Amino acid sequence: MTNEDIYIAKWEDTRWLVLSSFFFTVPSIYAFIINMYSYSLLLLCTSLISANYWRKATYSWRRDLDIIFAKISFVVFFSNGVYYVKSVGYVITGYSGIIILLYCYYLSGKLFKLKNNNWYKYHLMFHLILAYEQTIIIDSIHQSLK
């Protein structure tokens, strides 16, 4: 048995994470519409790579690639968010969202280690909040370039 045969989580759970990985296509499409092609491509790749990992969640090159792209995407969007997000509404929801986002990520990992079947729900919420954060960052960059 190789690592590629060892499932990290069951399909019954990860199918929802395959779905939520496609949440990142919303800010990707928005970025494409407003001609921010590099952000659009980064988000599209992040979405597809994440969905591809979660469709068969094993210790494999798909997991490694997902971790790498997730980190790159996080650094790009976090740094741009700190720099560009200035409107009061976005600052309030964005920074509050980061706290909730980190909590969901933490709780997802903690519940997973405890073999609690609700772990994936927190990871799904992490994906949802992250897609919102990416959208407001894209919009903030776009507004600053006008």
PyMOL commands that set and color helices and strands:
alter all, ss='L'
color gray80, all
select helices_A, chain A and resi 3-5+11-33+37-55+61-84+88-113+119-144
alter helices_A, ss='H'
color red, helices_A
deselect
rebuild
show_as cartoon
